[in-house]
Amino acid sequence: MGFSEDGRYFAFKTYGLQRGSGLPYVNVYVVDLVRDAWVEGTPIRARLGEAAMAEVEAAPFAALEDKRAEAMQAAAPILHELRIRRPATVLFAAGIGQAHLDRDVTEIVIPNPDDPTRDPWGQMTLALTSISRPSTLEYCDDPRGFRLEQLSADAAPLVLHEDQRVPASRGCAQAYRLDAVVAAGYPSTETPLVALISVWQQGFEGLARDVIALPVPVAQSHFVRPMAAP
């Protein structure tokens, strides 16, 4: 969905048909990147319960479309107030076809702003590690948390996030993958990037996927050129 004009807030949504039941779900998240926290009043969720099963089975994607419209209507005042209208620039993306690779380390390239087909202007290295952590859920035998680090050849890793326990909102989390890294326009030291991390959690029929967003700071050392942007 994108960023606020000043790059402080980032909004995204997840939606689909639940595995097993086939019922539609929609989540709209708005993150304050300075506080690394959800904006008050979010996430906004729209669901259909089992009472609507016959309706959903007859037209599942129409039901999903209705729930998406409902969630976006509920989110509209917040998106308007925070001026969420700045498109996200995708620096890195991995589809579900790469989920089996379990990359420990990912290079994020900062492209040449004038010609992205030429040598990049910089890069950073992110390391995502799955770690065993306690959970409040009784039914989860081996809950997994994660650690996200920014690596450097000249300094100790910068820990951007490390779970001490797995929050109940992630369910019985089993695995994590770095799905994407996005920026508010061209990367600069003034606004953080956002790492979108998929959470694979145990469901009724196999693993189900959710997504969380984390801010990633940009330092001048990540640029080869002396200036962050023209």
C-alpha positions in Angstrom: 0.0 0.0 0.0 2.9 2.3 0.6 4.4 5.0 2.9 3.3 8.3 4.3 4.7 11.3 2.5 7.4 11.8 5.1 8.3 8.1 5.1 7.5 7.6 8.8 4.5 5.3 8.4 4.2 2.2 6.3 0.9 0.4 5.4 0.4 -3.0 3.9 -2.3 -5.6 3.8 -2.6 -9.4 3.7 -5.7 -11.3 2.4 -6.8 -14.6 1.1 -8.9 -17.7 1.7 -8.0 -19.6 4.9 -6.6 -23.1 4.4 -9.1 -25.7 5.4 -12.2 -23.6 5.8 -11.8 -21.5 2.7 -13.2 -18.5 4.5 -11.9 -15.0 3.5 -9.7 -12.9 5.7 -8.2 -9.4 5.3 -5.7 -7.6 7.5 -4.6 -4.0 7.1 -1.5 -3.0 9.0 -0.1 0.5 9.6 3.4 0.7 11.2 5.0 3.7 12.9 8.6 3.1 11.7 10.0 5.5 14.4 8.4 3.6 17.2 8.5 0.2 15.5 4.9 -0.3 16.6 1.4 -0.5 15.1 -0.4 2.7 14.7 -3.3 3.0 17.2 -6.5 1.5 15.8 -4.6 -1.1 13.7 -4.4 -3.8 12.6 -7.8 -3.7 11.0 -9.2 -7.2 10.3 -12.2 -8.3 8.3 -13.5 -11.9 8.5 -16.4 -14.1 7.6 -17.4 -16.8 10.1 -18.6 -20.4 9.5 -22.2 -19.2 9.4 -21.4 -17.8 5.9 -19.9 -21.0 4.7 -22.6 -21.7 2.1 -22.3 -18.1 0.7 -18.5 -18.4 0.5 -18.5 -21.8 -1.2 -20.9 -20.4 -3.9 -18.6 -17.4 -4.7 -15.4 -17.4 -2.7 -13.6 -14.6 -4.5 -16.6 -12.4 -4.5 -16.8 -12.8 -0.7 -13.1 -12.0 -0.5 -13.6 -8.9 -2.6 -16.4 -7.7 -0.2 -14.2 -8.2 2.8 -11.3 -6.4 1.2 -13.6 -3.4 0.5 -14.9 -3.5 4.1 -11.4 -3.5 5.5 -10.2 -0.7 3.3 -13.2 1.4 4.1 -12.5 1.0 7.8 -8.8 1.9 7.3 -9.5 4.9 5.1 -9.6 7.5 7.9 -6.2 6.4 9.2 -4.6 6.2 5.8 -5.9 9.7 5.0 -4.8 11.2 8.3 -1.3 9.8 8.0 -1.1 10.6 4.2 -0.3 7.1 3.1 0.1 7.8 -0.5 3.8 7.4 -1.3 4.5 4.2 -3.4 7.0 1.7 -2.1 10.2 1.1 -4.1 11.0 -2.6 -4.1 14.7 -3.3 -3.6 14.4 -7.0 -3.0 11.6 -9.5 -3.4 11.3 -13.3 -3.1 8.2 -15.2 -4.0 6.7 -18.4 -2.5 8.8 -20.3 -5.0 11.9 -19.4 -3.0 10.5 -20.2 0.4 12.2 -23.5 0.5 15.7 -21.9 0.2 15.9 -20.7 3.8 18.5 -18.0 3.0 20.5 -17.0 6.1 22.0 -13.9 4.5 20.6 -11.6 1.9 22.3 -8.8 0.0 20.2 -5.7 -0.5 21.4 -3.6 -3.3 21.0 0.2 -3.5 20.7 0.9 -7.3 22.1 3.6 -9.4 19.2 6.2 -9.3 19.8 7.3 -12.8 20.3 3.9 -14.4 19.6 0.8 -12.3 21.1 -1.4 -15.0 24.5 0.0 -14.2 26.7 -0.6 -11.1 24.8 -0.1 -7.9 25.5 2.8 -5.5 25.7 0.7 -2.4 24.4 -2.3 -0.5 23.6 -3.8 2.9 23.6 -7.3 4.2 20.7 -8.7 6.3 20.8 -11.9 8.3 17.5 -13.6 9.3 17.9 -16.5 11.8 15.2 -18.7 13.2 15.6 -19.2 17.0 13.9 -21.4 19.6 11.8 -19.2 22.0 9.0 -19.8 24.5 5.4 -19.2 23.6 2.2 -18.6 25.6 0.5 -21.2 23.4 0.1 -24.6 25.1 -0.4 -26.5 21.9 2.8 -25.5 20.2 5.6 -28.0 20.8 8.5 -26.1 19.2 7.7 -22.4 18.8 10.2 -20.4 16.7 11.1 -16.8 17.0 13.6 -14.9 14.9 16.6 -12.6 15.0 17.2 -10.0 12.2 20.7 -8.5 12.0 22.4 -6.0 9.8 25.9 -7.3 9.0 29.1 -5.2 8.5 32.6 -6.2 7.5 34.0 -3.5 9.8 31.8 -3.8 12.9 29.8 -6.2 15.0 26.4 -7.1 13.7 23.6 -4.7 14.5 20.6 -6.5 15.9 17.5 -5.0 14.5 15.1 -7.4 16.2 15.4 -10.5 18.5 12.4 -12.3 20.0 12.5 -13.1 23.7 9.3 -15.0 23.4 6.9 -15.7 20.5 3.8 -13.4 20.7 0.4 -15.2 20.6 -0.5 -13.2 17.5 2.0 -15.3 15.5 0.3 -18.6 16.5 2.5 -21.6 16.4 5.3 -20.0 14.4 7.5 -22.6 12.7 9.6 -20.7 10.1 10.5 -17.2 8.9 11.5 -15.9 5.5 12.6 -12.5 4.2 10.0 -11.7 1.5 10.9 -8.2 0.5 12.7 -5.0 1.4 11.1 -1.8 0.3 11.9 1.9 0.5 10.0 5.2 0.5 11.4 6.3 -2.8 15.1 6.2 -3.3 16.9 4.9 -0.2 18.4 7.6 2.1 19.7 8.0 5.6 16.6 10.0 6.5 14.0 7.3 6.3 14.3 3.6 7.1 13.7 0.7 4.7 11.1 -1.9 5.6 11.8 -5.6 5.8 8.7 -7.7 5.1 9.1 -11.1 6.8 6.7 -14.0 6.3 5.7 -16.0 9.4 4.9 -19.6 8.6 2.7 -20.9 11.4 1.1 -24.3 12.0 -2.6 -24.4 10.8 -5.3 -27.0 10.7 -4.0 -28.2 7.3 -0.3 -27.5 6.9 1.4 -24.2 7.3 -0.3 -20.8 7.0 1.4 -17.6 6.2 1.3 -14.1 7.7 3.6 -11.1 7.3 5.2 -8.7 9.7 7.1 -5.5 8.9 10.3 -4.2 10.6 12.2 -0.9 10.0 15.8 -1.2 8.7 18.0 1.8 9.2 20.1 3.2 6.4 23.6 4.5 7.1 26.0 6.6 5.0 28.3 3.6 5.0 25.9 1.6 2.9 26.5 3.9 0.0 29.5 3.7 -2.3 28.9 7.3 -3.5 29.4 10.1 -1.0 25.8 11.3 -1.4 22.7 9.2 -0.6 20.7 10.5 -3.5 21.0 13.2 -6.2 
